[in-house]
Amino acid sequence: MQENNVTLVNEFCLLGFKVSQNSRVFLFFLILVVFCGTLCGNLLIIVLVSTSKNLHTPMYFFISQLSISDILIPTDIVPNMFYILQNNGGTISFIGCMAQMCFFCGVEEFECLLLTVMSYDRYVAICNPLHYVSIMTASLCLNLVTLFWFLSFLIAIIDTLSASRLKFCWPNIIDHFFCDLIPLQDIACSDTFDFKLQLYLLSIPLLFIPSIIVVCYGNIARAILQIQSNISRQKAFSTCSSHLTVVFIFYFTLFSLYILPTSGQSSEVNKIMSLLYTVFTPLINPIIYSFRNKDIKKAVQETAKKYL
């Protein structure tokens, strides 16, 4: 297809990882094990929250939604990554690239919003416990999650439609293992100013999310320090320590990839950070909530006794 003497592309070439054959084989099986563990761990949490009456609370409802997002992100990325590792690179159609990017961005933005409301949930539980049941109602939680899914994919669809209007010329090579906004933006041969401006404007609400989380946990820390009993203080801290760990891991990788300057980083460093974010973090989250949560451990034991 010719336009203004420029050959436009209908597919992209993903370079993947520039490593030896043995390293690719090792990486393939490592990611396969992690992916299977991610599916099993997060599905276990979803099943436990759905079937155990002790886990029918707002906090565990949000945790089950986090598990859903932790299943969707690697499911969107890993299958095509296996193909790339096997073939030392691979191609993806233009439509497939846009679909992968839209799905990834939508789930990523949902997780940002979800972690924020989970912080607020812990804030209400610790700082205003007497009104917790009346504030964090089941209908409110369901409506918030539904709204978050809708807004997240609305923003992702807008971003994807804008990206699809960019012109991508030869060479059609993306030095990455999946389609993401920044790598696509870098290889566009048309003016990307309007596209970048739109991304910044749509990202403004998401930039306030970390400040909301900091405010919530600042009030939580102040409330915990005012508790005189050491046992009560440790119990209060344990209820939010798992979530705080997940928030730290999520935003550390997110800021490293998209916020901090990347001009001094090699493409391989960015790929490693993306690999940690898209493949390994979804496995870490259920491990954190499983090993550091007595209610989930109890639910696992009760389920095991019931079916074994």
Sequence and secondary structure as in RCSB ss.txt:
>XXXX:A:sequence
MQENNVTLVNEFCLLGFKVSQNSRVFLFFLILVVFCGTLCGNLLIIVLVSTSKNLHTPMYFFISQLSISDILIPT
DIVPNMFYILQNNGGTISFIGCMAQMCFFCGVEEFECLLLTVMSYDRYVAICNPLHYVSIMTASLCLNLVTLFWF
LSFLIAIIDTLSASRLKFCWPNIIDHFFCDLIPLQDIACSDTFDFKLQLYLLSIPLLFIPSIIVVCYGNIARAIL
QIQSNISRQKAFSTCSSHLTVVFIFYFTLFSLYILPTSGQSSEVNKIMSLLYTVFTPLINPIIYSFRNKDIKKAV
QETAKKYL
>XXXX:A:secstr
 EETTEEB SEEEE      HHHHHHHHHHHHHHHHHHHHHHHHHHHHHHH GGG SHHHHHHHHHHHHHHHHHH
HHHHHHHHHHHHTSEEEEHHHHHHHHHHHHHHHHHHHHHHHHHHHHHHHHHHSGGGHHHHS HHHHHHHHHHHHH
HHHHHHHHHHHHHHTS BBSS EESSSS  HHHHHHHB S  HHHHHHHHHHHHHHHTHHHHHHHHHHHHHHHHH
T   HHHHHHHHHHHHHHHHHHHHHHHHHIIIIIS  TTS HHHHHHHHHIIIIIHHHHHHHHHHHT HHHHHHH
HHHHHHH 
